[in-house]
Amino acid sequence: MMRPSVRAGLPALSKHLKTIRESIGTPFFAYDFATITEAMAWLKNSAAEQDLLPQSRFCLAVFALPNLRLLTELVSHDNHFGLNCNAPEEILALREIGWGEWSRVVFSGGVLPANDLLAVASTGCIVNVASRGNLEILLSSPLRPRIGLRVDLTGIALKGIRLSELEDCLSIARARGTPIHALHAYPGTEIEDLGLLIRHAEVLINIAAKHPEIEEINFGGGFWFNYSSATGDVRTMTDLSTYFEAVRAARDREFRGRYIRLAWEPGRAVFAASGFFVTEVLESRENSPNTADVYVDASFTNVPVLKIRNRQHQTTALRAGGEVIPGVRYESRICGCTTLSSDLLLPRPCPLPELTPGDCVVIFDVGAYGRAGSYNYLSKRNPPEILLRSDDWYVIRRRQRPDHLLEGLEGHD
Ligand SMILES: Cc1ncc(COP(=O)(O)O)c(C=O)c1O
């Protein structure tokens, strides 16, 4: 495997590593702000090239990188971006930080308990309901919510209105005086086959065009990210020009001048490349002339997505002062600092130089579903997050309390 050479954000991480570690220690997640905004600009400009921008919105998938301060900052200055929430907890957190632009939020979660569903709908965001029962609850409420249908185009998904139920749902809503506002369908994630994404969009456009009450089509997320890429440059991974051209052609063909808003819910494509996971080397041992075990001060529980998805990410190594350590000496297993005998941060050994205690191992492309998946199994606390921005860095989430095992026990004998 080639060691990656060019990496946006890595020079900034190298430059600030020493001060970051002196301030917050390791392990930590770092996000490169410019990498995120460049991915957003790529989506926006690609839609603009096909004259789709005026009616398009990209609602960033909150659960991919649920740092609300960062997300609201990212979308606040540009109306072509919004937020995609998938859990009532995300809506609650947005409320608590004083978010007020609910017309820029779209909720596309699963089948919810009535209380949660009504709390989400009460904000005024579009709620893409995922079942007939949830539709019924909203239609019976006095809220006059903006309802979308999360449609299951496959007929086998766990959530979503099946095509066989669609006409019924649309006509019930019409009859009850709250016509369905939007159609949403999620194509799945990490879709490399552009033809599949295009087909998904075309099918949804065809369905929506048959129903005059539909004002918005939401194509979900799913854009491909190539984790083996040396550069992590998402703009080289999906031919967005071809994609948006096909979407525009289908829209023009089916809608013939009728106004329709278009929405997407990108997660991975926007955030993945921005994220680095940095962990300190505690010790290492040679297993053979070409292989080694590297023990680090983190656990797979800090970034479980790699193990869950059995996905090998690119890595590099930094000296304590931040310099990239050149060359490859060993195929190294990155071993976590817990009791679990299978605590490996990456599923397979990765090419690394010879490392000494105090050096750092950096795992690339963990901006999406990385820190978001961090959990407390094996009693580990969740790492902090920092943002690399404009030649400086900022803590955007503190490390979890060291006594987190006592959370929720307060006040109990
Ligand atoms: C409903 C919904 N929207 C958007 C996304 C984001 O998808 P991606 O990260 O593949 O762009 C997901 C991810 O699972 C999802 O479930």
The ligand as an SDF file (V2000), in Angstrom:
LIG
                    3D

 16 16  0  0  0  0  0  0  0  0999 V2000
  -31.8100    9.3120    5.9200 C   0  0  0  0  0  0  0  0  0  0  0  0
  -30.3470    9.5580    5.6890 C   0  0  0  0  0  0  0  0  0  0  0  0
  -29.9630   10.6750    5.0480 N   0  0  0  0  0  0  0  0  0  0  0  0
  -28.6520   10.9450    4.8140 C   0  0  0  0  0  0  0  0  0  0  0  0
  -27.6640   10.0850    5.2100 C   0  0  0  0  0  0  0  0  0  0  0  0
  -26.2330   10.4230    4.8850 C   0  0  0  0  0  0  0  0  0  0  0  0
  -25.7160    9.5080    3.9930 O   0  0  0  0  0  0  0  0  0  0  0  0
  -24.2200    9.6150    3.4120 P   0  0  0  0  0  0  0  0  0  0  0  0
  -23.3080    9.7910    4.5430 O   0  0  0  0  0  0  0  0  0  0  0  0
  -24.0450    8.3250    2.7050 O   0  0  0  0  0  0  0  0  0  0  0  0
  -24.2010   10.7810    2.4720 O   0  0  0  0  0  0  0  0  0  0  0  0
  -28.0030    8.9060    5.8680 C   0  0  0  0  0  0  0  0  0  0  0  0
  -26.9600    7.9500    6.2650 C   0  0  0  0  0  0  0  0  0  0  0  0
  -27.1690    6.8340    6.6860 O   0  0  0  0  0  0  0  0  0  0  0  0
  -29.3850    8.6210    6.1160 C   0  0  0  0  0  0  0  0  0  0  0  0
  -29.7660    7.5070    6.7590 O   0  0  0  0  0  0  0  0  0  0  0  0
  1  2  1  0
  2  3  1  0
  2 15  2  0
  3  4  2  0
  4  5  1  0
  5  6  1  0
  5 12  2  0
  6  7  1  0
  7  8  1  0
  8  9  2  0
  8 10  1  0
  8 11  1  0
 12 13  1  0
 12 15  1  0
 13 14  2  0
 15 16  1  0
M  END
$$$$
